[in-house]
Amino acid sequence: MRIFVMIFALFVGADLQAKVIDVDFTDEVQCLAINIYHESRSEPTAGMASVADVVINRVKSIAFPNNVCDVITQGPVKESWRTARYPALPNALRIYNPVRGECHFSWYCDGKSDEPTEPDSWARALDIAVMVLEEDKFLGITDGADHYFANWIDEEPHWAEHMIFVGNIGNHKFYRSIR
């Protein structure tokens, strides 16, 4: 799946110009950055890095897929009506979409646009993704957490009762699976 990201660049003495960037869901840096952006764009660096660390902890776990993009897009899919109506269509041409509301990361299947609209936050998310994946920075900041949820949610999710609470970082509560 590809999305187009609108980034605005302001050049000295120039007008505001639009630049379209093709975000590739097979590129681990871009996958991690788009997840950081949607899950924690309003947070300080520690909050954004914590979200990234959870993704990396999942990649390292046998309970989740073994690459960043598959972890982020994990969840059930349903075939699109556009291809389901053609029984003879080869599988390679079929279109599958995530089931709304059932993805591991809610932004991925909430039905809203995935295009980042805040250029500064997108740039910060990209920087943090590069630091995590290429420089091994911030790893371990969540003490092994592989789940989190927003701390503004009043009721804990059902899965939290079977996990170890690690702590709060930024706008999220972090939990580690019992191994």
C-alpha positions in Angstrom: 0.0 0.0 0.0 1.3 3.4 -0.9 0.2 6.8 0.3 1.1 10.2 -0.9 2.4 12.6 1.6 2.0 16.3 1.1 5.0 18.2 2.5 5.3 22.0 2.3 8.7 23.5 1.8 9.4 27.2 2.5 12.4 28.5 0.8 14.0 31.9 1.7 12.4 34.5 -0.6 10.2 32.0 -2.3 6.5 31.2 -2.1 5.2 28.1 -0.3 5.5 25.2 -2.6 3.9 21.7 -2.4 6.0 18.6 -2.8 4.5 15.1 -3.1 6.5 12.3 -1.6 5.6 8.7 -2.2 5.7 6.8 1.1 6.6 3.3 0.5 5.2 0.6 2.8 8.1 -1.7 2.0 10.7 0.8 3.3 11.3 0.2 7.0 12.4 3.8 7.7 9.2 5.2 6.1 7.0 2.6 7.8 8.4 3.4 11.2 8.2 7.2 10.5 4.6 7.1 9.5 3.7 5.1 12.6 5.6 7.5 14.8 3.9 10.4 13.1 0.4 9.1 13.6 0.8 7.7 17.1 2.9 10.5 18.7 3.4 13.5 16.5 2.5 16.0 19.2 4.9 14.5 21.8 8.4 15.3 22.7 11.3 13.2 21.4 11.0 10.7 24.3 7.4 10.0 23.4 8.1 9.5 19.8 11.1 7.3 20.4 9.0 5.2 22.8 6.5 4.4 20.1 9.3 3.4 17.8 10.9 1.2 20.5 7.6 -0.7 20.9 7.7 -1.5 17.1 11.3 -2.7 17.4 10.4 -4.8 20.4 7.6 -6.4 18.4 10.0 -7.1 15.5 12.3 -8.9 17.9 9.5 -11.0 19.4 8.4 -14.3 17.9 4.8 -13.3 18.6 4.8 -10.7 15.9 6.0 -10.3 12.3 9.8 -10.0 11.8 10.0 -6.7 10.0 8.9 -3.1 10.8 6.4 -2.7 7.9 4.6 -6.0 8.7 4.3 -5.2 12.4 2.8 -1.8 11.6 0.3 -3.1 9.0 -0.6 -6.2 11.1 -4.2 -7.0 11.3 -7.0 -8.8 9.5 -7.7 -7.9 5.9 -10.8 -8.3 3.6 -10.8 -8.4 -0.1 -12.1 -5.3 -1.9 -15.5 -5.6 -3.6 -13.7 -4.3 -6.7 -11.9 -7.6 -7.1 -14.0 -10.0 -5.1 -16.7 -9.9 -7.8 -14.3 -11.5 -10.3 -13.9 -15.2 -9.3 -11.4 -16.0 -12.1 -9.1 -13.1 -11.2 -5.6 -14.3 -10.3 -4.6 -13.8 -6.6 -1.8 -11.5 -7.6 -4.3 -8.9 -8.9 -6.7 -9.0 -6.0 -6.9 -6.0 -3.7 -7.1 -6.5 0.1 -7.8 -3.8 2.6 -7.4 -3.8 6.4 -10.5 -4.4 8.4 -11.6 -1.1 9.9 -11.0 -0.9 13.6 -9.1 -4.2 13.9 -5.5 -3.3 13.2 -2.7 -3.3 15.8 -2.1 0.4 15.3 -5.5 2.1 15.0 -4.5 4.9 12.5 -3.7 2.2 9.9 -7.3 1.1 9.6 -9.4 4.0 10.9 -10.8 4.9 7.5 -9.1 8.4 7.6 -6.4 9.7 5.3 -2.9 8.5 6.3 -1.2 11.5 4.7 0.8 13.6 7.2 -0.4 17.2 7.3 2.1 18.6 9.7 5.5 18.9 8.0 7.6 19.6 11.1 6.2 16.5 12.9 6.7 14.4 9.8 10.4 15.5 9.5 10.9 14.7 13.2 9.3 11.3 12.8 11.6 10.6 9.9 14.7 11.7 11.9 13.7 9.5 14.8 13.0 6.5 12.5 16.5 6.9 11.0 18.1 7.2 14.5 16.3 4.1 15.7 16.9 1.9 12.7 20.3 3.0 11.4 22.0 4.3 14.5 20.4 2.1 17.3 19.5 5.2 19.3 16.6 5.1 21.8 16.5 1.3 21.9 15.3 0.0 25.3 13.6 3.2 26.4 10.4 1.3 27.1 12.2 -1.5 29.0 10.9 -4.2 26.6 7.3 -2.9 26.2 5.5 -4.4 23.2 2.1 -2.7 23.8 0.9 0.8 24.6 -2.3 2.8 24.6 -3.1 6.5 25.0 -3.2 7.6 28.7 -6.2 9.8 28.1 -8.3 6.6 27.7 -10.2 6.1 30.9 -10.6 2.3 30.7 -7.6 0.0 30.2 -7.9 -2.3 27.1 -8.7 -5.9 27.9 -5.2 -7.1 27.0 -3.6 -4.9 29.6 -4.7 -7.1 32.5 -2.5 -9.9 31.2 0.6 -7.8 30.9 3.3 -6.1 33.0 2.9 -2.3 33.3 6.2 -0.7 32.5 5.3 3.0 32.9 4.1 6.2 31.3 6.1 8.0 28.7 4.6 11.1 27.0 1.0 10.5 26.2 1.1 6.6 26.5 1.1 3.8 29.0 3.5 1.0 28.1 3.1 -2.7 28.8 5.3 -5.7 28.3 4.0 -9.2 27.5 4.5 -11.9 30.2 7.1 -14.2 28.7 
